[in-house]
Amino acid sequence: MKTFFLTYILLGGCGLTTVSSCNSPIKKVDHAKAAVMEADSNLIKANQEYLKEVAQYKQETAEKIAMNDKSIAEFKARVALEKKSAKKDYLLKIEKLEKKNSDLKKRMDEFRADNKKNWKAFKKEFNHDMDEIGKAFKDLTVKNVKIPKE
């Protein structure tokens, strides 16, 4: 009889241990809610950082575009002193640069930060275009005069 009671006690102890170690449905729901709240918090934080990055980039490019506008105005002032034949060529080049610069400004103003994938693609293409216009400004200031060989 002692072994009978001892067996029941051991089985009961094992059963209680098994039941107590399992999470109840309420605990599982509480853990899931906590995980969802943490994920939401992380998403909000990441979204805020993304929007901050976009705003900072827009500010930086607005400054670069303003500098381009200033350079264009300076080129126009210098071109006014050039000979008539050279002036026409320079004015055409300056007009193209003005259009490219205003197009860049318009593209930046119209961009909507709706998702990161579009932002990365836009930023890459925009940086490329900004580099191209920068090269065009440098090329405009360099006079391509051939030095005769002796």
Contacts in CASP RR format, 6 or more apart in sequence:
PFRMAT RR
TARGET T0000
AUTHOR 0000-0000-0000
METHOD contacts of the structure
MODEL  1
MKTFFLTYILLGGCGLTTVSSCNSPIKKVDHAKAAVMEADSNLIKANQEY
LKEVAQYKQETAEKIAMNDKSIAEFKARVALEKKSAKKDYLLKIEKLEKK
NSDLKKRMDEFRADNKKNWKAFKKEFNHDMDEIGKAFKDLTVKNVKIPKE
23 31 0 8 1.000
50 113 0 8 1.000
50 116 0 8 1.000
50 119 0 8 1.000
51 113 0 8 1.000
54 113 0 8 1.000
54 119 0 8 1.000
57 123 0 8 1.000
58 108 0 8 1.000
58 111 0 8 1.000
61 104 0 8 1.000
61 108 0 8 1.000
61 126 0 8 1.000
61 130 0 8 1.000
62 105 0 8 1.000
62 108 0 8 1.000
64 130 0 8 1.000
65 101 0 8 1.000
65 104 0 8 1.000
65 105 0 8 1.000
65 108 0 8 1.000
68 97 0 8 1.000
68 101 0 8 1.000
68 133 0 8 1.000
68 134 0 8 1.000
68 137 0 8 1.000
69 101 0 8 1.000
71 137 0 8 1.000
72 94 0 8 1.000
72 97 0 8 1.000
72 98 0 8 1.000
72 101 0 8 1.000
75 90 0 8 1.000
75 94 0 8 1.000
75 97 0 8 1.000
75 140 0 8 1.000
75 141 0 8 1.000
76 91 0 8 1.000
76 94 0 8 1.000
79 86 0 8 1.000
79 87 0 8 1.000
79 90 0 8 1.000
79 91 0 8 1.000
79 94 0 8 1.000
80 87 0 8 1.000
82 90 0 8 1.000
90 140 0 8 1.000
93 136 0 8 1.000
93 140 0 8 1.000
94 140 0 8 1.000
96 136 0 8 1.000
97 133 0 8 1.000
97 136 0 8 1.000
97 137 0 8 1.000
97 140 0 8 1.000
100 129 0 8 1.000
100 132 0 8 1.000
100 133 0 8 1.000
100 136 0 8 1.000
101 133 0 8 1.000
104 126 0 8 1.000
104 129 0 8 1.000
104 130 0 8 1.000
104 133 0 8 1.000
107 126 0 8 1.000
108 126 0 8 1.000
111 122 0 8 1.000
113 119 0 8 1.000
END
